[in-house]
Amino acid sequence: MNDNLYDTPLRILLLIAFGSILGSNADAQGFQQLYGTSAENSFSKVIPHGTDYYVLGQGANSRATVTRLDAAGQIQWTQSLNIASAWNDAVLTPGGDLLLAGGTLPADNTGKGLLGRISAGGTFGFLGSYDGPGRDFFTRIVHNASPQNAAFPYYVLGTQAGANLSEEDVVLMNISQSGAINWKKIIFYTGSDDEFSRDMIALPGGDLLLGGNTNGNGILIRVDNTGQTVGGAVELESATALANASGGGGNFCRRRRIARRSTPP
């Protein structure tokens, strides 16, 4: 945990219309709000929690932010890291906290992976950086209903520098809600410059489906809850097709389209 990684709250600039984004929730009340300062700020992902919302984004100087809005779109709080960074994904815990995954910027060989947990009141339960040789960056985090170990139900997908620092290795970690690491594994396919770390979903029964690209092709790889690959891989026609299907912002409906495009092994 590193309390020095975040600043006091700041506002974020964005126009959002939750009525259309969350149309599946019949009780959701649509609203539009303009948030922010004169700095260049943005929102990137919304996670509903009851009638409120957690919102991931970036504030001034490309610093990762997490904001909580009430049902009317009013800001309850914002927490900003004090370094250039991005929160790429998040998942709710049973208690209503938010587990966050991302990394420092720029995503070069100085980059570190970031994990954190923040409460509905805006307090970090933990905030940590993870730094192996070369760059590290976390892209997705999911809760697995059938994990290998019930004390470690969260799986984090990311990348680290390969043996050739210009290439990528795909990394899968199994963690608890306190950030303790059960294991960390490199998931190989070609063995060099694999980039199927763009998306991940937990499947019924505990397996995970990883999506991205390698060698210029889109690819799906299935792993079990111990991090072992299951069968072979499914290569799609192009990385562009997979990127459009997976949804860089983590759109759940688009993720479902991944599984339907090609049956995993």
SULVENHU-V871529 format. One record per run of one state. SS is the DSSP state (a for helix, b for strand, c for the rest). FROM is the first residue (numbers start at 0). TO is the last residue. Records with the same first field share a line. If there is no record, write none. Layout:
SS: FROM-TO ; FROM-TO
This chain:
c: 0-1 ; 7-12 ; 21-30 ; 35-40 ; 49-50 ; 58-58 ; 69-73 ; 92-96 ; 104-111 ; 118-122 ; 130-134 ; 143-152 ; 161-166 ; 175-179 ; 187-193 ; 202-206 ; 214-215 ; 223-227 ; 235-237 ; 246-250 ; 261-264
a: 2-4 ; 17-20 ; 59-61 ; 238-245 ; 251-260
b: 5-6 ; 13-16 ; 31-34 ; 41-48 ; 51-57 ; 62-68 ; 74-91 ; 97-103 ; 112-117 ; 123-129 ; 135-142 ; 153-160 ; 167-174 ; 180-186 ; 194-201 ; 207-213 ; 216-222 ; 228-234
